[in-house]
Each structure stands twice: as C-alpha cells, then as structure tokens.
Amino acid sequence: MVRNVAGVMAELEAEDFYLLSGVEQGMRFGEWVNRGKLPELSGLTAENVEYRLNRCMRRDLVERKTIQYEGYKLAVEGYDALALRTFSKRDTIQGVGAPLGVGKESDVFEVQSYKPLALKFHREGYTNFREVMREREYTSENQHVSWLYTARKAAEREYEVLEDLYPDVAVPRPIDQNRHAIVMDKLAGVELDRAKLEADQVVGVFDLVVDEVSKAYEAGYVHADMSEYNVAVAENGVTVFDWPQAVATEHDNARELLERDVKNLLDYFRRKYPSSMPDDIDSPALCDAVAADEFETLRAFAE
C-alpha cells in the first residue's frame, strides 16, 4: 500500500511545492529530471533547490538516481502531495482520513469536507505500466509517457464520464479533479462481492445492476470492466463505480465490451447464487436487451 501522504502535508512549505512542481514539469520530457535543470523549472535558486531536495527526499516525496547525470523524479507520495495542495487551496477538502479501499489501480481515502467524501488516487501505470499502455486508449498514441501521465489521464477520463452520467445513472457524484485524483461522493453500502443477498433479493439486485448498465449505454458509454468489484449495494439501490476504462458506444469495440460486461455480471450471479438465478436467460439476449433499451426478457424472469 502506498503511504498516506496527508500526515506530512502540514510540514511542507510553499518552496517545497515549487520544487515538486518543477520535478513534475521536468518529467514531461523524461522519467528522470536532471538536477541542473531544477532551478529553472522550479523558480528556486540552486542553493534552495538543494535544501528542498533534501527535505523532500527525507519525506519520500522524490526519488534520486545517478545515470549520466544526477536525476530526480516524483515518488507517488510527491504527486499525491501536489494534488492534495490543489484541493486544499480550492477548499474542496479540509483533511484526509482512513483508507476506504486499496487496489492495483487506485487508492481511496475518506476526506473531510462539508460532508464525508471519497478521494481516489489513480495509480494506473505505476505497477502495471505495460499493461495499461496496451489496453487503455488514452495511452495508445503516446510512445513516451510516465505513470504520472497515465494516472492523470485515467482520472480525467473517469471524471469526464462521471460528469456525463450523473445523476441519470447511479454513479458516484463527481465533485473535483486534479492531476491523478478525484473527489467524489462516498459510496453507500458494500461491494457486491461482499454483499450477502437473500434468495428473494438476488434477481432484483441483478435487475438493478443491468438497468444501470443500460442507462449508461443509452447515455453513450460502456463501462468495459464490469464485475462484482465495482458495484456497491445499499438499502436504497446500487451504484456502479470505477469508470476510467469506459468507452463511447460508437467505439469500434463497444458491442464486444458490452457483451463482456453483461456476461461477467450474469456469470457472477449464477456462480454465487445458482439456485436463485433462472436458466432461461443468456448473455447475448440480455446484451441485446441492454443495447436496444428493451427489458421484456429481463422483466419476464425478474417478476
């Protein structure tokens, strides 16, 4: 798990952030930033750069490597610190609390604001850079990019999709976005994989999830990564989250991805609740119903 950098924010000074921003700017052109370029990039004197580098190194905000030159790059925590400072200056958040979830592509924390919210740091490319470069369309035309770029583009993409879908589709309400981070409503309920549904609830919950998939399709998007791990179930309904990989319905592979989403959902419900799921519905027919916004087939066994 990446360390929660919120604890060191109060120790940082404005010049520390100038240094971090300078390293960030330099990483647009290469993974490692030549130390000799940092005064120009950060607007600090050479002496101040040395002092700030030492401060940031002690707090694990930057990393150093000697290659043909002495190079520096942002650590994950350094990029987190830059995003947190922007959210703080915008009065989006007042503090960071406990972790809500940690995955291979994101870390989510509770944040303090006018009400409890969720802060999601995208980590795409940090541990699985080659896989993300191959699978995500927003990296396909970029030959020289860092994990900072892929994580930022993932956050921008997800925020754009959430803004387009909310409130017509049951997705988290988007509140703010900066760099690789998104602030959104905190999810109610529990993830579908941890939910323990009664027999008479199974088809109803399945129906609700597929209904949201259909609404998203009607609004122009296919989730493209549907599973039991990105659906939350609460007393008042379901919420579908994690949308950075979403594709537009006019995408060449949209139909194929929709079929995969529907099949994943159907397979999961049948695997976990075999005695509660009807046998007379198949993935292609259900996918046709979603794409056509017609639910006769689904309603027939949901009732």
VENGIJO-V418344 format. One record per backbone hydrogen bond with DSSP energy under -0.5 kcal/mol. NH is the residue of the N-H (numbers start at 1). CO is the residue of the C=O. E is the energy in kcal/mol with one decimal. If there is no record, write none. Layout:
nh:NH co:CO e:E
nh:NH co:CO e:E
This chain:
nh:5 co:3 e:-0.7
nh:7 co:4 e:-0.8
nh:8 co:5 e:-1.9
nh:9 co:5 e:-0.6
nh:9 co:6 e:-0.9
nh:11 co:8 e:-1.2
nh:12 co:8 e:-0.8
nh:12 co:9 e:-1.1
nh:16 co:13 e:-0.9
nh:17 co:13 e:-1.4
nh:18 co:14 e:-1.7
nh:19 co:15 e:-2.1
nh:20 co:16 e:-2.4
nh:21 co:17 e:-2.7
nh:22 co:18 e:-2.1
nh:23 co:19 e:-2.3
nh:24 co:20 e:-2.3
nh:25 co:21 e:-2.5
nh:26 co:22 e:-2.2
nh:27 co:23 e:-1.8
nh:28 co:25 e:-1.3
nh:29 co:26 e:-1.7
nh:33 co:72 e:-2.9
nh:34 co:32 e:-0.5
nh:35 co:70 e:-2.6
nh:37 co:34 e:-2.0
nh:38 co:35 e:-1.5
nh:41 co:37 e:-2.2
nh:42 co:38 e:-2.7
nh:43 co:39 e:-1.8
nh:44 co:39 e:-0.7
nh:49 co:45 e:-2.7
nh:50 co:46 e:-1.9
nh:51 co:47 e:-1.9
nh:52 co:48 e:-3.0
nh:53 co:49 e:-2.8
nh:54 co:50 e:-1.9
nh:55 co:51 e:-2.0
nh:56 co:52 e:-2.8
nh:57 co:53 e:-2.8
nh:58 co:54 e:-2.1
nh:59 co:55 e:-1.0
nh:60 co:57 e:-1.7
nh:61 co:56 e:-2.8
nh:62 co:56 e:-0.7
nh:63 co:73 e:-3.0
nh:65 co:71 e:-2.4
nh:67 co:65 e:-0.7
nh:67 co:69 e:-3.1
nh:71 co:65 e:-3.2
nh:71 co:69 e:-0.8
nh:72 co:33 e:-1.8
nh:73 co:63 e:-1.9
nh:75 co:61 e:-2.5
nh:79 co:75 e:-1.8
nh:80 co:76 e:-2.4
nh:81 co:77 e:-2.3
nh:82 co:78 e:-1.6
nh:83 co:79 e:-1.9
nh:84 co:80 e:-2.8
nh:85 co:81 e:-2.3
nh:86 co:82 e:-1.7
nh:87 co:83 e:-2.4
nh:88 co:84 e:-2.4
nh:89 co:85 e:-2.4
nh:90 co:86 e:-1.7
nh:91 co:88 e:-1.3
nh:92 co:87 e:-2.5
nh:93 co:87 e:-0.8
nh:94 co:112 e:-3.6
nh:95 co:112 e:-0.9
nh:97 co:110 e:-4.0
nh:100 co:108 e:-3.3
nh:101 co:108 e:-1.7
nh:103 co:106 e:-3.1
nh:107 co:121 e:-2.0
nh:108 co:101 e:-3.1
nh:109 co:119 e:-2.7
nh:110 co:98 e:-2.7
nh:111 co:117 e:-2.4
nh:112 co:95 e:-2.9
nh:117 co:111 e:-2.2
nh:118 co:184 e:-3.0
nh:119 co:109 e:-3.2
nh:120 co:118 e:-0.5
nh:120 co:182 e:-3.1
nh:121 co:107 e:-3.2
nh:121 co:119 e:-0.6
nh:122 co:120 e:-0.6
nh:122 co:180 e:-3.3
nh:123 co:105 e:-2.9
nh:124 co:105 e:-0.7
nh:126 co:123 e:-2.6
nh:127 co:123 e:-0.5
nh:129 co:125 e:-0.5
nh:132 co:128 e:-2.2
nh:133 co:129 e:-2.6
nh:134 co:130 e:-1.7
nh:135 co:131 e:-2.1
nh:136 co:132 e:-2.5
nh:139 co:136 e:-1.6
nh:140 co:137 e:-0.7
nh:142 co:139 e:-1.7
nh:143 co:141 e:-0.7
nh:145 co:143 e:-0.6
nh:150 co:146 e:-1.9
nh:151 co:147 e:-2.7
nh:152 co:148 e:-2.2
nh:153 co:149 e:-2.8
nh:154 co:150 e:-2.0
nh:155 co:151 e:-2.1
nh:156 co:152 e:-2.7
nh:157 co:153 e:-2.6
nh:158 co:154 e:-2.7
nh:159 co:155 e:-2.5
nh:160 co:156 e:-2.2
nh:161 co:157 e:-2.3
nh:162 co:158 e:-2.7
nh:163 co:159 e:-2.4
nh:164 co:160 e:-1.8
nh:165 co:161 e:-2.3
nh:166 co:162 e:-2.9
nh:168 co:165 e:-0.6
nh:169 co:165 e:-2.0
nh:171 co:169 e:-2.0
nh:175 co:183 e:-2.7
nh:176 co:183 e:-1.8
nh:178 co:181 e:-2.2
nh:181 co:178 e:-2.6
nh:182 co:120 e:-2.1
nh:183 co:176 e:-3.1
nh:184 co:118 e:-2.6
nh:185 co:173 e:-1.8
nh:186 co:116 e:-0.7
nh:190 co:233 e:-2.1
nh:192 co:231 e:-3.0
nh:193 co:228 e:-1.6
nh:194 co:191 e:-1.5
nh:195 co:191 e:-0.9
nh:195 co:192 e:-0.8
nh:197 co:195 e:-0.7
nh:201 co:198 e:-2.1
nh:202 co:198 e:-1.0
nh:202 co:199 e:-0.5
nh:205 co:201 e:-2.6
nh:206 co:202 e:-2.5
nh:207 co:203 e:-2.7
nh:208 co:204 e:-2.0
nh:209 co:205 e:-2.4
nh:210 co:206 e:-2.4
nh:211 co:207 e:-2.2
nh:212 co:208 e:-1.8
nh:213 co:209 e:-2.0
nh:214 co:210 e:-2.3
nh:215 co:211 e:-2.3
nh:216 co:212 e:-2.4
nh:217 co:213 e:-2.0
nh:218 co:214 e:-2.6
nh:219 co:215 e:-1.8
nh:220 co:216 e:-0.5
nh:220 co:217 e:-1.1
nh:221 co:216 e:-2.8
nh:222 co:247 e:-2.7
nh:230 co:227 e:-1.3
nh:232 co:239 e:-3.0
nh:233 co:190 e:-3.4
nh:234 co:237 e:-3.0
nh:237 co:234 e:-1.5
nh:239 co:232 e:-2.2
nh:240 co:170 e:-2.9
nh:241 co:230 e:-2.2
nh:241 co:239 e:-0.5
nh:246 co:243 e:-1.6
nh:247 co:222 e:-2.1
nh:249 co:220 e:-1.7
nh:251 co:248 e:-2.0
nh:254 co:251 e:-1.7
nh:257 co:253 e:-2.6
nh:258 co:254 e:-2.5
nh:259 co:255 e:-2.4
nh:260 co:256 e:-1.9
nh:261 co:257 e:-2.4
nh:262 co:258 e:-2.6
nh:263 co:259 e:-2.5
nh:264 co:260 e:-2.6
nh:265 co:261 e:-2.0
nh:266 co:262 e:-2.6
nh:267 co:263 e:-3.0
nh:268 co:264 e:-2.1
nh:269 co:265 e:-2.4
nh:270 co:266 e:-2.3
nh:271 co:267 e:-2.2
nh:272 co:268 e:-2.6
nh:273 co:269 e:-2.5
nh:276 co:273 e:-1.3
nh:277 co:273 e:-1.1
nh:286 co:282 e:-2.2
nh:287 co:283 e:-2.9
nh:288 co:284 e:-2.5
nh:289 co:285 e:-2.0
nh:290 co:286 e:-2.2
nh:291 co:287 e:-2.7
nh:292 co:288 e:-2.0
nh:293 co:289 e:-0.6
nh:293 co:290 e:-0.9
nh:294 co:289 e:-2.4
nh:299 co:295 e:-3.4
nh:300 co:296 e:-1.9
nh:301 co:297 e:-1.0
nh:301 co:298 e:-0.6
nh:302 co:298 e:-1.3
nh:303 co:299 e:-1.7
